Amino acid sequence: MTPGTQGDWTTAPLIALDLEGSGAQDHDDEAILEIAVVPITAGQPDISASYSTLINPGRKIPRRPWISPGLTTAVLAAAPGPAEVEPELARRVNGHAVVGHNVGVDWRLLHRRYPAIAPAALIDTLRLARRLNLDSKNSLSALTAHLGLTAQAERLAADSQPHRALWDTVATALLLPALIARCWPSGATLDALLEAAAINLPTRPAQSAARNVQDTLFGPA
């Protein structure tokens, strides 16, 4: 049977994504400084197929408290520029459902810098966490600790750290199945997951989200 939105969520082509930027205070000049993509295969992060890169914004990045540790002008100067990164990002993101923690923030900047990149859907783990009303703060690091996922994230993203793109992407990829297991102990369909956690893509009509995702991910039924 061709998988669709009524099939198990683990059959859908999902990727976790996180990016680190220069800050919304830069307005139209906000730059992506680092990005990571981790496929979620059979419900788990596939670190062997992950992609992570720094991005040279082509300008100096001032020291600011919200900029992730290690993302300095000197370090970024040796990284590829935005145009060099785009083909690989498009290959990994186009046609996939993108999972992120507060994913709308990442999508806003990603879409601004790469308007041709076209995911099939955006799935927000923050929405799932709020649905569960866990006895924890809803930040990614707090939820990862609360659900006992920190050690696994540290092992899988050994060369990264919290608030850097790869660590946060791996943590999100681990958080998704943990939250789904608590929301739907008997298992979840993609349709149920989208209903609970999808946010609208600005380039896609709001109505019939599941139908749109079905067509994009798997082709028309």
C-alpha positions in Angstrom: 0.0 0.0 0.0 1.3 3.5 -0.8 2.0 5.3 2.4 -0.1 8.4 3.0 -1.2 10.7 5.8 -3.1 7.7 7.3 0.0 5.6 7.4 2.4 5.5 10.4 4.3 8.7 10.8 7.6 6.9 10.6 7.1 6.1 6.9 7.1 9.8 5.9 10.3 11.5 4.6 11.1 13.6 7.6 14.2 15.7 8.4 15.1 17.6 11.5 16.6 21.1 10.9 18.1 23.8 13.0 19.9 27.0 12.0 21.8 29.6 13.9 21.5 33.2 12.8 22.9 36.7 13.5 19.6 37.7 15.2 16.3 39.2 14.2 17.7 42.6 15.3 19.5 42.7 11.9 16.1 42.9 10.2 16.6 42.4 6.4 20.3 41.8 7.0 19.8 38.8 9.3 22.2 36.1 8.2 22.3 32.3 8.6 25.6 31.4 10.3 25.2 27.7 10.7 22.7 25.0 9.6 22.2 21.3 10.1 19.9 18.7 8.6 19.4 15.2 10.1 17.1 12.7 8.4 14.6 10.9 10.6 14.5 7.4 9.4 12.0 4.8 10.9 11.4 7.3 13.6 15.0 7.9 14.7 17.8 10.3 13.7 20.2 9.0 11.0 23.4 10.7 12.1 25.3 8.9 9.4 23.4 10.9 6.7 23.4 14.2 8.5 24.6 17.5 7.0 26.0 20.4 9.0 27.9 23.5 7.8 28.9 26.9 8.8 28.0 29.7 6.4 30.1 32.8 5.7 27.7 35.8 5.8 30.2 37.9 3.9 30.4 40.5 6.7 31.6 40.9 10.2 29.5 39.4 13.0 29.6 41.5 16.2 29.8 39.8 19.5 26.2 39.5 20.8 24.9 37.4 23.8 22.4 35.6 21.6 24.9 34.4 19.0 25.8 30.8 19.6 29.3 30.1 21.0 32.1 29.7 18.5 30.3 31.6 15.6 32.9 34.4 15.3 33.8 36.4 12.2 37.2 34.7 12.1 35.7 31.2 12.1 33.0 32.0 9.6 35.4 33.6 7.2 36.6 30.1 6.1 33.1 28.7 5.6 31.3 28.4 2.3 29.0 31.3 1.3 25.2 31.0 1.1 25.1 30.3 -2.7 27.5 27.4 -2.3 25.3 25.8 0.4 22.0 26.2 -1.4 22.1 23.2 -3.8 22.8 20.7 -0.9 20.2 22.3 1.3 17.6 22.1 -1.5 18.4 18.4 -2.2 17.9 17.6 1.5 14.9 19.8 2.3 12.7 19.9 -0.9 9.8 17.6 -0.6 10.4 16.6 3.0 8.6 17.4 6.1 10.8 19.6 8.2 10.8 19.1 12.0 12.1 21.8 14.3 11.7 23.1 17.8 9.8 26.4 17.3 10.3 25.7 13.7 8.6 28.8 12.5 11.5 30.9 13.6 14.0 28.8 11.6 11.7 28.7 8.6 11.3 32.5 8.6 15.0 33.0 8.1 15.5 30.0 5.8 12.7 31.1 3.5 14.1 34.7 3.4 17.6 33.6 2.4 16.5 30.6 0.2 13.1 31.4 -1.2 13.2 28.6 -3.7 13.6 25.8 -1.1 10.3 24.0 -0.7 9.6 21.6 2.1 6.4 19.7 2.1 5.4 20.6 5.7 6.7 22.2 8.9 6.3 20.1 12.1 6.9 21.9 15.4 8.0 19.9 18.5 7.2 22.9 20.7 3.6 22.5 19.8 3.7 18.8 20.8 5.4 19.7 24.1 2.8 22.3 24.9 0.0 19.8 24.1 1.5 17.4 26.7 1.9 20.1 29.4 5.0 18.4 30.8 6.3 19.3 34.2 9.2 21.1 32.5 10.2 24.3 30.7 9.5 24.0 27.0 13.0 24.9 25.8 14.7 22.3 23.7 17.5 21.7 26.3 15.0 21.5 29.2 12.8 19.0 27.4 15.8 16.9 26.3 16.9 16.7 29.9 13.4 16.1 31.3 12.9 13.2 28.9 16.3 11.7 29.5 17.6 12.3 26.0 20.6 14.5 26.8 23.2 11.8 27.0 22.1 10.3 23.6 22.2 13.8 22.0 25.7 14.3 23.3 26.8 11.0 22.0 25.3 11.5 18.5 26.4 15.1 18.2 29.8 14.6 19.9 31.4 17.5 18.0 28.7 20.0 18.8 27.0 21.5 21.9 23.6 23.0 22.8 22.7 26.1 20.9 24.7 25.0 17.9 23.0 23.7 14.8 24.0 20.0 14.9 23.3 19.4 18.6 20.0 21.1 18.5 19.0 19.2 15.3 19.9 15.9 16.8 18.1 16.8 20.0 15.0 17.7 18.0 15.1 14.4 16.1 15.2 12.5 19.4 12.6 14.7 21.0 10.0 14.1 18.2 9.5 10.3 18.8 9.6 10.8 22.6 6.8 13.3 22.4 4.8 11.2 19.9 5.0 8.2 22.2 3.4 10.2 25.0 0.8 11.8 22.8 -0.2 8.6 21.1 0.9 5.5 23.1 -0.6 3.2 20.5 1.1 4.9 17.6 0.4 8.0 15.4 -0.5 8.5 11.8 1.2 11.3 9.8 -2.3 12.9 9.6 -2.6 13.0 13.4 0.9 14.4 13.7 0.2 17.1 11.2 -3.1 18.0 12.9 -1.4 18.4 16.2 2.0 20.0 15.3 2.1 21.4 11.7 2.3 25.1 11.1 1.3 26.6 7.8 3.8 27.2 5.1 3.4 30.9 3.9 3.7 29.7 0.3 0.9 27.1 0.7 -2.8 27.6 1.2 -3.9 27.0 4.8 -6.8 24.7 3.9 -6.5 21.0 3.4 -2.9 20.8 4.9 -2.9 17.0 5.1 -4.0 16.7 1.4 -1.3 19.1 0.3 1.3 17.1 2.3 0.1 13.8 1.0 0.5 15.0 -2.6 3.9 16.6 -2.0 5.4 13.7 0.0 3.9 10.7 -1.8 2.2 11.9 -5.0 -1.5 12.2 -5.6 -3.5 9.2 -4.2 
